[in-house]
């Protein structure tokens, strides 16, 4: 009689890949008017908050895009202009002025010092936002389309 072979046990534990949607952490700064910037930990790495896990990257990316769209529909862009000014390689003011002109909204008179542009944008917003439609406010995000609030990260889970 032949003996039945025992199944080999795997030396490695099974790994499962999930895709985490992470929200960037933001801190408030009240210097020169309240505005927000991306926060970092003591190690200098970005502060990230897990939101939801998905089995596929496609589903996670779609969810992250939807969350970003939700933020854009309610959050005033001038409160993040400082963040965008530091991240952009060209002054955001150029694209913003062009978009205001396209929309027929009163222009911002930016000074020469780019460092002051975010503050000038916040001051302009406090005067003009009440007269703008929701569609106009949404369109003002277009010059900042590269700014995201969520990211997707692949994570290997082990048994």
N, C-alpha and C positions, 0 to 999 in steps of 0.2 A: 504494500500500500504506500502510496505517495503521501507525504506530509504536505499539508497546506502551508503556503508561505505567509508569514505575518507581514502585514503592510508596513512599509518603512515609515517611520515618523519623520516629519520634516524637522530639520535642525533650526530653521528660521521660523519665527512666528509670522503669521499672515499679516500683511500690511494692507491697509485700506487708505486710499487717497481721497481726501475731501477738499473742497474749495471753500475757504472762509471769506466772507465779505467782512472787511474791517473798515470802521469809520475812523478817520483822522481825528485826533483830539485837538481841540482848540482852547486857547486861553484868551481872556479879555484883558485889554490894556486900556486904561482911561487917560493916558497921556495924550494931549491934543485931541480930546474927544474919544469916546469909547470906540474901539475897533478890536478885531480878533486876529489872531495869528496861530499858526500850527504849533502845538506844544511838543516838547521833547522831554525825554526822561533824563536822569542824571548822567546816563551814558551817551547822551547826544542823539540817540535814536528817536525816531518819531513815536509819539504816544498813539497807540492804536487800540480801538475798542472792538472786540468781536461782536458781530451783529447776528450772523446766521451762516450755517454751513450747508453746502450743496454737494450733490454727487457728481455734477458736471461743471466744468469751467463756464460753459455757455450759459447755464442757468444762473450761476453766480454773477457773471458779468452783466446779464440783463437786470438782475435785481439791484446791483450796484448802480447801474445807469438810472433805474427808476427812482432809487433813493436820492441820487443827485438831482434829478428833475424835480422831485418834491421839495428839496431844499431851495432850489432856484425859484420855485413858484412862490415862496413865502419870505425868503431871507433877502434883505437889501444888500446888494453888491457893494455899496460904499464901505460897509463895515469890514469887508475883506480886502479892500483895495491895497492896503499896506502889504499884505501877503502877496498879492499879484505883482505889485511893483518890484518886490525883491526877487520874485521868481522869473520875471519876464526879461528877455534880452533887449527888447525895445520898449520905450515908454508906453504904458497902457494909455496914456492921455491921447496919443495920436489916434488910435483906433476908436477910443471913446468919443472924441470930438467929431469924428467922421460919422459915427453911428447916431449921435444926437442930431447932427445936421440932416441926415437921411430921414430921421423920424420927425423932423420939424419941431424939436424940443429946444428951448432956449439953451445956448451953449454955456460951457464952463470956461471961464477965463483963467487958464492955468498960468502960474508964474514960471519964471525960468528955472527955479530950483526944483528938480524932480522929487526931491525928498518931501516937499510940501504938497505935491499933487494929491496924495490920498486924503489929507486933511481938507484940501480945497474941494475935493469931490464930496466928502461928507457934508461940508457946509452947503454946497450947492444942492445936494440931495434934500437936506432939511428944509430948504426953501421951495423946491420944485416937485418933490415926490407926490404931494397931495393933489397936484394938477395932472398927473400922468395916469393913463389907463393901465390896467393889468398887462395888456399886450405890449405897451411901450416899456414897462418895467421888465418884462420878460425879454424883450429884444435887447435891452441894455446888457444882458448877460453874454450876448454874442461875442463882444471883444474879449471876453474872459472864458471862452469855451474850453480852453485847456485846463481850467481849474476844476479839479474834482475833489470830492469829499470822502469818497469810498474807494477801496482798492480790493483786489482779489488775490489771495495767497493760497497756494497749494500746500497742504499739510499731510504728512504720512502718519497714520495712526497705527499702532501696533496692538495686537491682542494682549 
